[in-house]
Amino acid sequence: MNRFEYTAARLFEGESIVSQDRNVKLYDGDDKTQFEEGEVVLTTHRLFWGRPGEIAKAATVLCLQLKYVLSLGEETASSFIFGRKIRIIVHLRPPANDKAPGPMDFSTAGFIKLSGKNGLNREFSMALWETTEARVWEVRCNVPPPPPGSDTPSPRNESIPKIKLRTGIGGIEKSIEQKHKQTNENIALAFQDLKVLMAMAKDMVGISKEISSRIRERKGEISEDETVQFKSYLMSLGIDDPVTRDAFSSNSAYFKSLARQICELLLDPIEESGGMMSLADVYCRVNRARGLELLSPEDLLNACHYLDGPIKLRQFPSGAQVLQMESQDDAIVARDTAEKVEAATSLAIEELSKDMKISLLLAKEKLLVAERMGLICRDESIEGLRFYPNLLLRNQDD
């Protein structure tokens, strides 16, 4: 802050306005100062800071000559109230011997920071970077500024905000107009792509229906192996005749039909995953298979309540909900899990998840089921939670 000077808010001959911002605070290094909520004006030669209205009245304000600027940087600050914002770090040269008086005679900091409640205006930040790169101040001004409190008129007897209002607002409006134009062009292009995608989707659905009818009617020379292959291709593509709400007059009929389709779709995957699948995985698999006819989480959950076999909806004591094969009761799940724990001597949740290729949620619930039935026991330490075989049962058998 000892590079700042007190000066009247008037321009040199050959000096022009670049940008301005409001609600800006100054830091002396990392330390806050009393200079908060001020207006800042950037020119080709200097940086002005003043209380609201002072610059407009050409009053005596703070001024930093840009010749002191060595380099610029940025830092990201965050707070609970105002969120993330960007501060500008201005690294400075040592003050000159002939520097005019300022708010601080001595400072150990070699830089200042410019900040605000919501961060600096992005246009002002870019203007500051470009101006310091241009180094216009190296061309000497022919007429010095008037001393503080002097009645001598400035070579350009015009206050800074007036010049800014004529040039800056027009540039901002032009920039906003260009951004709106670019946004409209991007939206129009996106809708063109969407129309093409929808047209292709209709063709793909038509082709899939034709292939499905040929498979059902056994028309043409299609072998049994080719039939199975066609069905697997269609299932992987997710193209089928999904159940939709429009085809039913009541919610119950819709959910019952949807439940049957979910059962047909997930019977084999649930068996392959050990007889149990979390609702999150069910939601992803079902919507992938339905293509464009996506289901909401509420419709999926309501349909799962109508499952009547061989898959059922189950809720664990922890609140987790899964789809489980009816043949997989707690005794079977606990016995299979206990066998895996005994074979490995001990298992953590993530290890069982990796071994059975299931989610961490299902692995945890399987271990808890086995623990509730007394087949395994837990050990909690700083290394985490692990499960061991229940040796007391083995001693009772002996």
Stockholm file with secondary structure:
# STOCKHOLM 1.0

chainA/1-398         MNRFEYTAARLFEGESIVSQDRNVKLYDGDDKTQFEEGEVVLTTHRLFWGRPGEIAKAATVLCLQLKYVLSLGEETASSFIFGRKIRIIVHLRPPANDKAPGPMDFSTAGFIKLSGKNGLNREFSMALWETTEARVWEVRCNVPPPPPGSDTPSPRNESIPKIKLRTGIGGIEKSIEQKHKQTNENIALAFQDLKVLMAMAKDMVGISKEISSRIRERKGEISEDETVQFKSYLMSLGIDDPVTRDAFSSNSAYFKSLARQICELLLDPIEESGGMMSLADVYCRVNRARGLELLSPEDLLNACHYLDGPIKLRQFPSGAQVLQMESQDDAIVARDTAEKVEAATSLAIEELSKDMKISLLLAKEKLLVAERMGLICRDESIEGLRFYPNLLLRNQDD
#=GR chainA/1-398 SS CTTCEEEESCBCTTCCEEEEEEEEEEEETTEECSCCSEEEEEESSEEEEESTTTTTTTCEEEEEEGGGEEEEEEEEEEETTTEEEEEEEEEECCCCTTCCCCSCSCCSCSEEEEEETTCCCHHHHHHHHHHHHHTGGGSCCSSCCCCTTCCSCCSBCCCHHHHHHHHHHHHHHHHHHHHHHHHHHHHHHHHHHHHHHHHHHHHHHHHHHHHHHHHHHTCSSCCHHHHHHHHHHHHHHTCSCCCCGGGCSSHHHHHHHHHHHHHHHHHHHHHHTTSEEEHHHHHHHHHHHHTTSCCCHHHHHHHHTTCCSSEEEEECTTSCEEEEETTCCHHHHHHHHHHHHHHTSCEEHHHHHHHHTCCHHHHHHHHHHHHHTTSEEEEEETTEEEEEECHHHHHHHC
#=GC SS_cons         CTTCEEEESCBCTTCCEEEEEEEEEEEETTEECSCCSEEEEEESSEEEEESTTTTTTTCEEEEEEGGGEEEEEEEEEEETTTEEEEEEEEEECCCCTTCCCCSCSCCSCSEEEEEETTCCCHHHHHHHHHHHHHTGGGSCCSSCCCCTTCCSCCSBCCCHHHHHHHHHHHHHHHHHHHHHHHHHHHHHHHHHHHHHHHHHHHHHHHHHHHHHHHHHHTCSSCCHHHHHHHHHHHHHHTCSCCCCGGGCSSHHHHHHHHHHHHHHHHHHHHHHTTSEEEHHHHHHHHHHHHTTSCCCHHHHHHHHTTCCSSEEEEECTTSCEEEEETTCCHHHHHHHHHHHHHHTSCEEHHHHHHHHTCCHHHHHHHHHHHHHTTSEEEEEETTEEEEEECHHHHHHHC
//
